Amino acid sequence: MEIEPSRIKGRVKAPPSKSLGIRYVFLSLLTEVSLENLPESDDVRVAINAIKSLKEGKEELYLGGSATTLRMIIPVILAMGRKVKLDGDETLRRRPLNALRWLPGKFSSNSLPMTVEGSLGPETQIEGWESSQYISGLIYAYCLRGEGRIRVIPPISSRGYIFMTADVISSIGGKVTIQGEEITVECRNLRKFEGSVPGDYALASFYAVGAVLTGGEVEITNLYAPPSYVGDHDVVRMVKEAGAESYVSENRWIVRDTGVRVPISVSINDVPDLAPSLAALMAVIPGESRIMDSERLRIKESDRISTILNTLASFGISGSYSAGTITVKGGEPRRGEVECPKDHRIAMMAGDLALRVGGKIKSAECVNKSNPGYWSDLSALGGKIRIHE
């Protein structure tokens, strides 16, 4: 994609939530599911195929690049008492799976490809730092068994996604009780699920930041009302703290650039997927802004500490990393060029910066992992974008 300086303005539908979409697909292990607005992303397609193959009794599953599906399906396989070989693409093969040592099964390796076999007892203890996705998988696994208990060893990362999973299970009549580090699951007489997948705040944040960076304004529709627990919806508050007008009304996120730029410091322990869009926003804020508790970004689709800093540098913005904190020294970016490091959110981050000063994003189709419509959406909002095949 080659992008010229543009002004982002208008209304756009938030891309369906990848996180919720995958969780609704997993619901089909427990009950009949009827879904509308299911994301057409690569990761959701992987989840559909994996769950279908598991139901059909297949002994080998290919999981593409979907770490969510991988980490959630492992406890489910144990709950079923199955022996299954798992593999994925090169990005998924790089992902560490150190938390497996806490699970009661047998694993041929702590990275893909690997074979999973064993069974799940009535209670599982697991560490919470590497990923909350194991915990979400255990919730589904115990719901499949009828009941169970999970004890999480702190610190717990991405806690909001655990609450999201609990909400999804409660939508079919299951009961997930979260008290500190202990989670109990009870699933009896589950009802069918019918519904639509709402929009994704983390993916929508790239539209919001694009508007702020270009002196524009955007109305992002199809979002859910922000819940009380910490989650990706907190980006609405973070963008406001940085000086923009930003609020949610009737499931619409309204964002307007005010010209005000205020340095911000945010912890992303519970919202790691917000780091790339926030880094793009910080690039135009004079002074130093900070993304704290960011060490886990190293085990994403790319080493996002490095790829965020490299992307900023490609657009003339300096940054550094030390002791879990990314520091961004904001200013005025310059035209840049980035090749997507097989990481969808880094490509979107580069897209936002290019909207302000121009630039080129190579291998830009990597956004298909979560939001295939990203580039066309930006074009519809006023982005001057040319596609080079």
C-alpha positions as CSV (number, residue, x, y, z in Angstrom):
1,M,0.0,0.0,0.0
2,E,1.2,3.5,-0.9
3,I,-0.4,6.2,1.2
4,E,-0.4,9.9,0.8
5,P,-1.2,12.5,3.6
6,S,-4.9,12.3,4.1
7,R,-7.7,13.5,6.5
8,I,-9.7,10.7,8.0
9,K,-13.4,11.8,8.5
10,G,-16.7,10.0,8.4
11,R,-18.5,7.0,9.8
12,V,-17.2,3.4,9.8
13,K,-18.5,0.1,11.2
14,A,-16.1,-1.4,13.8
15,P,-14.7,-4.7,12.6
16,P,-16.3,-7.6,14.4
17,S,-14.4,-8.7,17.5
18,K,-11.9,-11.4,16.8
19,S,-11.7,-12.2,20.5
20,L,-15.5,-12.6,20.9
21,G,-15.8,-14.3,17.5
22,I,-13.4,-17.1,18.5
23,R,-15.1,-17.4,21.9
24,Y,-18.6,-17.8,20.2
25,V,-17.1,-20.4,17.9
26,F,-15.9,-22.4,20.9
27,L,-19.4,-22.2,22.3
28,S,-20.4,-24.7,19.6
29,L,-18.6,-27.3,21.6
30,L,-21.2,-26.8,24.3
31,T,-24.5,-25.9,22.6
32,E,-26.1,-25.0,19.3
33,V,-24.8,-21.7,18.1
34,S,-26.3,-19.3,15.5
35,L,-24.1,-16.3,14.7
36,E,-24.3,-13.1,12.6
37,N,-21.5,-10.7,11.7
38,L,-18.8,-13.3,12.3
39,P,-15.4,-11.9,11.4
40,E,-14.0,-13.1,8.1
41,S,-10.5,-12.9,9.4
42,D,-7.9,-15.6,9.1
43,D,-7.9,-16.3,12.9
44,V,-11.6,-16.9,13.1
45,R,-11.5,-19.1,10.1
46,V,-8.8,-21.2,11.8
47,A,-11.0,-21.5,14.9
48,I,-14.0,-22.7,12.9
49,N,-12.0,-25.3,11.1
50,A,-10.3,-26.5,14.3
51,I,-13.5,-26.9,16.3
52,K,-15.1,-28.6,13.3
53,S,-12.2,-31.0,13.0
54,L,-12.2,-31.7,16.8
55,K,-15.9,-32.6,16.6
56,E,-15.3,-34.9,13.7
57,G,-12.7,-36.8,15.7
58,K,-9.7,-35.7,13.7
59,E,-6.3,-36.3,15.3
60,E,-4.4,-33.5,13.6
61,L,-5.3,-29.8,13.7
62,Y,-3.6,-27.0,11.8
63,L,-4.0,-23.6,13.6
64,G,-2.4,-21.1,11.2
65,G,-1.2,-18.2,13.2
66,S,-4.0,-18.1,15.9
67,A,-2.4,-18.2,19.3
68,T,-5.9,-17.7,20.9
69,T,-7.2,-20.9,19.3
70,L,-4.0,-22.8,20.2
71,R,-4.0,-21.9,23.9
72,M,-7.7,-22.3,24.3
73,I,-8.0,-25.6,22.5
74,I,-5.3,-27.4,24.5
75,P,-7.4,-27.6,27.8
76,V,-10.4,-28.6,25.7
77,I,-8.5,-31.5,24.2
78,L,-7.5,-32.6,27.8
79,A,-11.2,-32.4,28.9
80,M,-12.1,-34.7,26.0
81,G,-9.4,-37.1,26.9
82,R,-8.1,-37.1,23.4
83,K,-4.7,-37.4,21.7
84,V,-4.2,-34.7,19.1
85,K,-1.3,-33.3,17.1
86,L,-1.2,-29.5,16.8
87,D,0.7,-27.4,14.3
88,G,0.6,-23.9,12.9
89,D,2.5,-21.4,10.7
90,E,5.9,-20.0,11.4
91,T,4.6,-17.2,13.6
92,L,2.7,-19.7,15.8
93,R,5.7,-22.1,16.0
94,R,7.7,-19.2,17.5
95,R,5.2,-18.7,20.3
96,P,6.5,-20.1,23.7
97,L,4.1,-22.4,25.5
98,N,5.8,-22.4,28.9
99,A,2.6,-22.5,30.9
100,L,1.9,-26.0,29.7
101,R,4.0,-27.3,32.5
102,W,1.1,-26.5,34.8
103,L,-1.4,-28.5,32.8
104,P,-2.0,-32.2,33.7
105,G,-1.5,-33.6,30.2
106,K,1.5,-35.0,28.3
107,F,3.0,-32.7,25.7
108,S,5.7,-33.8,23.2
109,S,7.2,-30.3,23.1
110,N,6.7,-26.8,24.6
111,S,6.3,-25.4,21.1
112,L,4.6,-26.4,17.8
113,P,4.4,-28.9,16.3
114,M,3.4,-31.0,19.3
115,T,1.1,-33.8,20.4
116,V,-1.3,-33.2,23.3
117,E,-2.8,-36.1,25.3
118,G,-4.1,-36.8,28.8
119,S,-7.1,-35.8,30.9
120,L,-8.2,-33.0,33.1
121,G,-8.9,-33.4,36.8
122,P,-11.5,-31.5,38.8
123,E,-9.1,-28.7,39.6
124,T,-6.2,-27.1,37.7
125,Q,-3.6,-24.6,38.9
126,I,-1.9,-22.5,36.2
127,E,0.3,-19.4,36.1
128,G,-1.4,-16.3,34.7
129,W,1.5,-14.2,33.3
130,E,2.1,-15.8,29.9
131,S,-1.4,-15.5,28.6
132,S,-5.0,-15.5,29.9
133,Q,-6.0,-17.6,26.9
134,Y,-5.1,-20.8,28.8
135,I,-7.5,-19.7,31.5
136,S,-10.2,-19.0,29.0
137,G,-9.6,-22.5,27.5
138,L,-9.9,-24.1,31.0
139,I,-13.2,-22.3,31.5
140,Y,-14.5,-23.9,28.3
141,A,-12.9,-27.3,29.3
142,Y,-14.6,-27.3,32.7
143,C,-17.9,-26.2,31.2
144,L,-17.6,-29.2,28.8
145,R,-17.1,-31.5,31.9
146,G,-19.9,-29.8,33.8
147,E,-17.9,-28.2,36.5
148,G,-14.4,-27.5,37.8
149,R,-12.1,-25.1,39.6
150,I,-9.1,-23.1,38.3
151,R,-6.5,-21.6,40.6
152,V,-4.4,-18.9,38.9
153,I,-0.9,-18.1,40.1
154,P,-0.4,-14.3,39.9
155,P,0.5,-12.0,38.3
156,I,-2.4,-12.3,35.9
157,S,-2.2,-10.7,32.5
158,S,-5.1,-9.6,30.2
159,R,-7.6,-10.2,33.0
160,G,-10.3,-8.5,31.0
161,Y,-10.3,-11.4,28.5
162,I,-11.1,-13.8,31.4
163,F,-14.2,-11.7,32.3
164,M,-15.1,-11.6,28.6
165,T,-15.0,-15.5,28.5
166,A,-17.2,-15.6,31.7
167,D,-19.7,-13.2,30.0
168,V,-19.9,-15.5,26.9
169,I,-20.4,-18.6,29.1
170,S,-23.1,-16.8,31.1
171,S,-24.9,-16.0,27.9
172,I,-25.9,-19.7,27.5
173,G,-26.7,-20.2,31.2
174,G,-23.3,-21.3,32.5
175,K,-21.9,-19.9,35.7
176,V,-18.3,-18.6,36.1
177,T,-17.4,-17.2,39.4
178,I,-14.2,-15.2,39.6
179,Q,-12.9,-14.4,43.1
180,G,-9.4,-13.1,43.2
181,E,-7.2,-15.9,41.8
182,E,-9.8,-18.6,42.0
183,I,-12.3,-19.4,39.3
184,T,-15.2,-21.9,39.6
185,V,-17.2,-23.1,36.7
186,E,-20.6,-24.7,36.7
187,C,-22.5,-25.6,33.5
188,R,-25.9,-27.4,33.6
189,N,-28.8,-27.3,31.2
190,L,-27.2,-24.9,28.8
191,R,-29.4,-23.0,26.3
192,K,-28.8,-22.3,22.6
193,F,-27.0,-19.2,21.6
194,E,-28.2,-16.7,18.9
195,G,-26.6,-13.4,18.4
196,S,-24.3,-11.1,16.5
197,V,-20.6,-10.5,17.0
198,P,-20.1,-6.8,18.2
199,G,-17.2,-4.6,17.1
200,D,-13.7,-4.7,18.4
201,Y,-12.3,-1.7,20.3
202,A,-8.7,-2.6,19.8
203,L,-9.1,-2.9,16.0
204,A,-11.4,0.2,16.0
205,S,-8.6,2.2,17.7
206,F,-6.6,2.3,14.5
207,Y,-9.5,4.3,12.9
208,A,-9.7,6.5,15.9
209,V,-6.0,7.2,16.0
210,G,-6.0,7.8,12.2
211,A,-8.5,10.5,12.7
212,V,-6.5,12.2,15.5
213,L,-3.3,12.0,13.6
214,T,-4.8,13.7,10.5
215,G,-6.9,16.4,12.2
216,G,-10.1,14.6,11.4
217,E,-13.0,13.0,13.2
218,V,-14.7,9.6,13.0
219,E,-17.8,7.9,14.3
220,I,-17.2,4.2,14.8
221,T,-20.4,2.1,15.1
222,N,-21.3,-1.5,16.0
223,L,-19.5,-1.4,19.4
224,Y,-20.7,-2.9,22.7
225,A,-21.3,-0.8,25.8
226,P,-18.1,-0.6,27.8
227,P,-18.2,-3.0,30.7
228,S,-17.0,-2.2,34.2
229,Y,-13.9,-4.4,34.1
230,V,-10.6,-3.4,32.4
231,G,-10.5,-4.2,28.7
232,D,-9.7,-2.9,25.2
233,H,-12.6,-0.4,25.6
234,D,-10.3,1.5,27.9
235,V,-8.7,2.9,24.8
236,V,-11.6,5.4,24.7
237,R,-10.4,6.9,27.9
238,M,-6.7,6.8,26.9
239,V,-7.3,8.7,23.6
240,K,-9.2,11.3,25.6
241,E,-6.4,11.7,28.1
242,A,-4.0,12.3,25.2
243,G,-6.1,15.4,24.3
244,A,-8.6,14.3,21.8
245,E,-12.4,14.3,22.1
246,S,-13.3,10.7,22.7
247,Y,-16.5,9.2,24.1
248,V,-19.0,6.3,23.6
249,S,-22.7,7.0,23.1
250,E,-25.2,4.4,22.2
251,N,-22.5,1.9,21.2
252,R,-20.9,4.5,18.9
253,W,-17.4,5.8,19.6
254,I,-17.0,9.4,18.6
255,V,-13.4,10.7,18.2
256,R,-12.4,14.3,17.1
257,D,-9.0,15.8,16.9
258,T,-8.8,19.0,19.0
259,G,-5.2,19.9,18.3
260,V,-4.3,19.3,21.9
261,R,-1.5,16.9,22.6
262,V,-0.9,15.6,26.1
263,P,1.8,13.0,27.0
264,I,0.4,9.9,28.5
265,S,1.7,6.9,30.4
266,V,-0.4,3.7,30.3
267,S,-0.1,0.2,31.6
268,I,-0.9,-2.4,29.0
269,N,-0.7,-5.5,31.2
270,D,-4.4,-6.1,30.7
271,V,-4.7,-4.6,27.2
272,P,-1.5,-5.6,25.3
273,D,-3.3,-5.4,21.9
274,L,-3.6,-1.6,22.3
275,A,0.1,-1.0,22.3
276,P,0.6,-0.5,18.5
277,S,-2.3,2.0,18.0
278,L,-1.2,3.9,21.2
279,A,2.4,4.0,20.0
280,A,1.2,5.7,16.7
281,L,-0.8,8.2,18.8
282,M,2.2,8.9,21.0
283,A,4.4,9.6,17.9
284,V,2.7,13.0,17.4
285,I,2.6,14.0,21.1
286,P,5.5,16.4,22.0
287,G,7.5,15.1,25.0
288,E,7.8,11.6,26.4
289,S,4.9,9.1,26.6
290,R,5.2,5.6,28.0
291,I,3.8,2.2,27.4
292,M,4.4,0.3,30.7
293,D,4.2,-3.4,31.6
294,S,5.0,-4.2,28.0
295,E,7.5,-7.2,28.4
296,R,4.8,-9.7,27.2
297,L,4.8,-7.9,23.8
298,R,7.9,-9.9,22.9
299,I,5.7,-13.1,22.5
300,K,3.1,-11.7,20.1
301,E,2.9,-12.3,16.3
302,S,6.3,-10.4,16.3
303,D,8.5,-9.2,19.0
304,R,6.3,-6.1,19.3
305,I,8.7,-4.2,21.5
306,S,11.2,-4.3,18.6
307,T,8.7,-3.9,15.8
308,I,6.9,-1.0,17.4
309,L,10.3,0.8,17.9
310,N,11.4,0.0,14.4
311,T,8.2,1.3,12.9
312,L,8.5,4.5,14.8
313,A,12.1,4.9,13.7
314,S,11.0,4.3,10.1
315,F,8.8,7.4,10.4
316,G,11.5,9.4,12.1
317,I,10.3,9.1,15.7
318,S,12.7,7.9,18.4
319,G,11.8,5.5,21.2
320,S,13.5,3.2,23.7
321,Y,12.8,0.3,25.9
322,S,13.9,-0.3,29.5
323,A,12.6,-2.4,32.4
324,G,9.3,-3.2,30.9
325,T,8.5,0.3,29.6
326,I,8.5,1.6,26.0
327,T,9.2,5.4,25.9
328,V,8.2,7.3,22.8
329,K,9.6,10.8,22.2
330,G,6.9,12.3,20.1
331,G,7.3,15.0,17.5
332,E,6.5,15.3,13.8
333,P,6.9,12.1,11.9
334,R,8.4,12.0,8.4
335,R,7.5,9.9,5.4
336,G,8.3,6.3,6.1
337,E,8.4,2.8,4.7
338,V,7.7,-0.5,6.5
339,E,7.4,-4.1,5.6
340,C,4.8,-5.9,7.7
341,P,6.7,-8.4,9.9
342,K,3.8,-10.8,9.6
343,D,2.1,-8.8,12.3
344,H,-1.3,-7.3,11.4
345,R,-1.3,-4.7,14.1
346,I,2.1,-3.4,13.2
347,A,0.9,-2.9,9.6
348,M,-2.1,-1.0,10.9
349,M,0.1,1.2,13.1
350,A,2.3,2.0,10.1
351,G,-0.9,2.8,8.1
352,D,-2.0,5.4,10.7
353,L,1.4,7.1,10.6
354,A,1.4,7.1,6.8
355,L,-2.0,8.8,6.8
356,R,-0.3,11.8,8.5
357,V,2.9,12.1,6.5
358,G,2.7,9.6,3.7
359,G,4.5,6.3,3.3
360,K,4.6,2.8,2.0
361,I,3.6,-0.5,3.7
362,K,4.8,-3.7,2.1
363,S,3.1,-7.1,2.6
364,A,0.1,-5.0,3.7
365,E,-2.2,-8.0,3.3
366,C,-1.0,-9.3,6.7
367,V,-4.0,-7.3,8.1
368,N,-6.2,-10.2,7.0
369,K,-5.3,-12.0,10.2
370,S,-7.8,-9.8,12.1
371,N,-9.4,-7.1,9.8
372,P,-9.4,-7.8,6.0
373,G,-11.3,-4.6,5.4
374,Y,-8.8,-2.3,7.1
375,W,-7.4,-0.7,3.9
376,S,-10.8,-0.3,2.2
377,D,-12.2,1.2,5.3
378,L,-9.5,3.8,5.5
379,S,-10.1,4.6,1.8
380,A,-13.8,5.1,2.5
381,L,-12.9,7.5,5.3
382,G,-10.8,9.7,3.0
383,G,-7.4,7.8,3.0
384,K,-5.4,8.4,-0.2
385,I,-4.3,4.8,-0.7
386,R,-3.0,3.0,-3.8
387,I,-2.6,-0.7,-4.0
388,H,0.5,-2.2,-5.7
389,E,0.1,-5.9,-6.5
